[in-house]
Amino acid sequence: MTQQPQDEFDTSVENAEAWMKAIQERLRINDNTEGPRSALEARLRETEKICALEPEGRLKMDLVLMKADALLRCISEEEKHEILSKLKDIKAMWEETAIYITHCHSRIEWVWLHWSEYLKAQDEFYAWIHNMKVTLEPDIELQLGLKEKQWQLSHSQVLLNDVLNQSVLLERLLEEAASLFNRIGDPSVDEDVQKKMKVEYEEIKAEAQCRVKLLEKITKEHEQYKTNVDQFQSWLNGVTERLNCCVGETTKSPADNGLKTLQNIAKDVKRGEKKLKCLEVESTGVIQNTSPLGAGKMKDELEELRKALEKLKLICGEEEERMHKILKSESAYQSQARQLEAEVREFRKMLQRLEDDLESGEKPKSEEDLVALWRKYIATRAALAAEESKVDRLKAQLKELFRFSQNVQPLSDGVVTAIREYQRVKGKTFKMSTGTETELRQSFQNPLREFQLWKPSAQRLLDSTANVAEPSLTHAFLLQIEACLAQSSQFKEQLMMLQLKKDLLSSIFGEERAKSLLVEVTDTAKEREILHKSLLQRKSRLQNLVTQHKDFDAGFVPLQKKLSAIRAKVDLENEPQPDLLGKETRLQRLQMIQEELAEFIVQMEELENLVQSNPTHRHKMNQLSSDYQTLKRSLEIILARTEKHVREHWAFNNKLSDLQRWITMTEQKLESYQDASGERNTESRVADLEGLLAEFPGKEIQLHLVGAHGQLVIESSSPEGAAHVHTEMNQLTESLRSLKKMTISLLSSIQPNTTVVDTGKNITVMGKTLMTGLAFGSSEVTLKHSQVNVSIEEENSHLLKLMKDFEQWLHVENDKLSKILVMKPSSFEEVKAIHSKLKELQSRVPEGQCLFEDLRSLQTVDGTSEDVEDLRYQWMLYKSKLKDSSSSLTPRSLEEPDGFRKRRHGGMCPFLHRVCWAALPLQILLLFLLLLAFLLPLVEETHSCKLANNFARSFNLMLRYEGPPPT
């Protein structure tokens, strides 16, 4: 069975080995890169065919593996080793053959491709060599000018750079040729071919460099020639400009200077002829390398330069002859001109000296200096009049110089300037002497004119101070009067000095004018004396007014400070107090402050007597009165609030003490029950204990009332006082709870068969024949009066809720009203805002009335009637304050706010207003007594129509019935 697989395996192995050896032999024959390109191409095609046979060899290997797998399934373990060894050898041979195929083909293909790329690069190199030879072979063309030669040089430099850049390509091409020669050994890439390529490149390079050097030489020669021509042209233009300037300035500058300049220009022209000859020699070499058209332009340019030089030489000679003629006529002119200039200088020095004398003096400080200055000006005017003949002589000399051809304008300007200076100094002297004389006249007349100007102002000051009452105006007018008195004293001194200078006035004004001036001075002195006396009298009266103002200020300032101090005290009393003692102490302090305000109003009335008709003082007093009314209203609000807090605290302490006293007495009674013994005593103690348990619902309600009062005390106390009240309430609650437990436990101990069940809401006492339930709060009771206790508890709970709601609502409204009353309106808009807020509070009064009626409609229980009466009093007080505040804002006050309204004084209105305010507490007390009188029927009768229709029980109108009850 194993012979057939063995034979098939051996046959497949032999076939595979034979195929691989044949392939390896063919590869060995073709594995060579040397030789010509055709042989290399044939070997490349042969290796491609061998690579195409590789799948056939892979198929043979797969057949060998298949046969080996079939054989390995049916032979022993010893024979498997031999088969596996053969498989390993055949696989190794296959891998070697496959690698050989790939390497051989790749190596031949790479050499083929390398050779192809080299031949392509060689062809491109030889094409470039051919193009460069064609470009460099023609001779250099002659150009038209320098710019064309520079372009030709730039093109040759570009070609040279291209040649130099090809050296890198040539070196790489030679390296590739050497590399190919080492691999293929073909003569087409041997060293001779490489040297030939290099020699051809060097020839091209040398030819390009020679062309560039020749063009650079030609271009530099032309550039140098062009530079020389430009320099010669600029030199020629400069000489021409100098000649033109010299010709134009011959009339302005001296002739000898112009002659020297022309001689220098002639020397420069001779040197220019030598430069032109050098340019002609230099142009010969440049013309040889220039095109015929360019050479013609260069010759024309040289010819133009030669003509311009000749023309310049001719003009220079003509100008030089003209300058010699001018020099001859200048000598005669110079002598006369120098003489005239000397006389003009002397004349101007004399004028300058006189002018300096005029300006050398300082500004006169007195009348004597002014007179001396005026006499000096008169002497200067006489000296200038003596120099009039010298001016005529200068004019005659200037006329003689006008016959010469030279420019006489400078001398004429000098003479004219000197004459103008003479006229200016003469006019200045006349003006200054006239001004000085006028100033002297004005200095003597100024006191009279100033007095006439001062007199109306002094008279107006006397008229305006006739009825002065304001302090600020009085002080200002007093200062003005003192200034007028000082001016009057100055006028007195000036008028006395004028009367003493009678001779001086005659010399300045003349006899007639001096006499009339002295008469005027005498009349003015009399008028000044009258005004001076009037000013002294007015000054004395104003000083008396100032003294009165100071007296008012001395009384007003302490009052203002006292009011500020009282306001500061009131502000300090807004802090909450911790306990009842602090609240009562604050109440006493507020009452003392109220007494201080009463004293303050008396002092303010005394100060009003000093006001008289002064509007400033009246305004200050009105402002002080307004501040007083505001402070008084604020103090009354704080005082009422403090009294309320004290009453609330007293009510809380009383109710707390009552409940604590009952708890103490009950604890003592329970302790006595614990110590007692006996059957008879047992029955009575049980009855007492059951009675105590029946009292607990009422005490629970009383505890809630104490808590409500404690909450009011907490709201009006400081944090420390609130904490103390909380502690007392907690202790009271704990004491009541412990007392309840103690009662229950004692009842259980006295009657062992009795079971006391406490569920928190219900306490049930169960005995042999009796079951009793005691209710706390809303619990159910099964005693004799259980239904009554439930109704009482519900009614009291509802009553406490209504009391708390109404008190909270009233507290909020009262705070709003207090804030409105404290406000101080300073404008019409603020008054309107306050009025609208009061209307809003008034609109909520019916709401509060409904709450209060609901509160009064409930039946009054023990311990609550006093709280309801307290709330009723607070409600009445709030409505009274709201009504007074609304009535105080009249339509007149809406039109004119307090800060801008004139307050009416005098008569009985202010006095009645103060009396009404003082009587307000008494009126409130009477109203309170009236309400108490309405409540008296409650003590005598429990059911009657009078009680139902009583005004104290309801604020709604009802029918009145007098007679026996209808039922």
Sequence and secondary structure as in RCSB ss.txt:
>XXXX:A:sequence
MTQQPQDEFDTSVENAEAWMKAIQERLRINDNTEGPRSALEARLRETEKICALEPEGRLKMDLVLMKADALLRCI
SEEEKHEILSKLKDIKAMWEETAIYITHCHSRIEWVWLHWSEYLKAQDEFYAWIHNMKVTLEPDIELQLGLKEKQ
WQLSHSQVLLNDVLNQSVLLERLLEEAASLFNRIGDPSVDEDVQKKMKVEYEEIKAEAQCRVKLLEKITKEHEQY
KTNVDQFQSWLNGVTERLNCCVGETTKSPADNGLKTLQNIAKDVKRGEKKLKCLEVESTGVIQNTSPLGAGKMKD
ELEELRKALEKLKLICGEEEERMHKILKSESAYQSQARQLEAEVREFRKMLQRLEDDLESGEKPKSEEDLVALWR
KYIATRAALAAEESKVDRLKAQLKELFRFSQNVQPLSDGVVTAIREYQRVKGKTFKMSTGTETELRQSFQNPLRE
FQLWKPSAQRLLDSTANVAEPSLTHAFLLQIEACLAQSSQFKEQLMMLQLKKDLLSSIFGEERAKSLLVEVTDTA
KEREILHKSLLQRKSRLQNLVTQHKDFDAGFVPLQKKLSAIRAKVDLENEPQPDLLGKETRLQRLQMIQEELAEF
IVQMEELENLVQSNPTHRHKMNQLSSDYQTLKRSLEIILARTEKHVREHWAFNNKLSDLQRWITMTEQKLESYQD
ASGERNTESRVADLEGLLAEFPGKEIQLHLVGAHGQLVIESSSPEGAAHVHTEMNQLTESLRSLKKMTISLLSSI
QPNTTVVDTGKNITVMGKTLMTGLAFGSSEVTLKHSQVNVSIEEENSHLLKLMKDFEQWLHVENDKLSKILVMKP
SSFEEVKAIHSKLKELQSRVPEGQCLFEDLRSLQTVDGTSEDVEDLRYQWMLYKSKLKDSSSSLTPRSLEEPDGF
RKRRHGGMCPFLHRVCWAALPLQILLLFLLLLAFLLPLVEETHSCKLANNFARSFNLMLRYEGPPPT
>XXXX:A:secstr
  HHHHHHHHHHHHHHHHHHHHHHHHHHHH    S HHHHHHHHHHHHHHHHTHHHHHHHHHHHHHHHHHHHHSS
 HHHHHHHHHHHHHHHHHHHHHHHHHHHHHHHHHHHHHHHHHHHHHHHHHHHHHHHHHHHHSS    BSSHHHHH
HHHHHHHHHHHHHHHHHHHHHHHHHHHHHHHHHH  GGGSHHHHHHHHHHHHHHHHHHHHHHHHHHHHHHHHHHH
HHHHHHHHHHHHHHHHHHHHHHHTTTTS HHHHHHHHHHHHHHHHHHHHHHHHHHHHHHHHHHTB HHHHHHHHH
HHHHHHHHHHHHHHHHHHHHHHHHHHHHHHHHHHHHHHHHHHHHHHHHHHHHHHHHHHHHS    SHHHHHHHHH
HHHHHHHHHHHTHHHHHHHHHHHHHHTTSSS  HHHHHHHHHHHHHHHHHHHHHHHHHHHHHHHHHHHHHHHHHH
HHHHHHHHHHHHHHTTT   HHHHHHHHHHHHHHHHHHHHHHHHHHHHHH HHHHHHHH HHHHHHHHHHHHHHH
HHHHHHHHHHHHHHHHHHHHHHHHHHHHHHHHHHHHHHHHHHHHHHHTTS BSSHHHHHHHHHHHHHHHHHHHHH
HHHHHHHHTTTTT HHHHHHHHHHHHHHHHHHHHHHHHHHHHHHHHHHHHHHHHHHHHHHHHHHHHHHHHHHHHH
  SHHHHHHHHHHHHHHHHHHHHHHHHHHHHHHHHHHHHHTB HHHHHHHHHHHHHHHHHHHHHHHHHHHHHHHH
 TT EEEE SSEEEEE SS EEEEESTT    STTHHHHHHHHHHHHHHHHHHHHHHHHHHHHHHHHHHHHH   
 SHHHHHHHHHHHHHHHHTHHHHHHHHHHHHHS   TTTHHHHHHHHHHHHHHHHHHHHHHHHS HHHHHS TTT
S    SSSHHHHHHHHHHHHHHHHHHHHHHHHHHHTHHHH SS HHHHT TTT SS      SS   
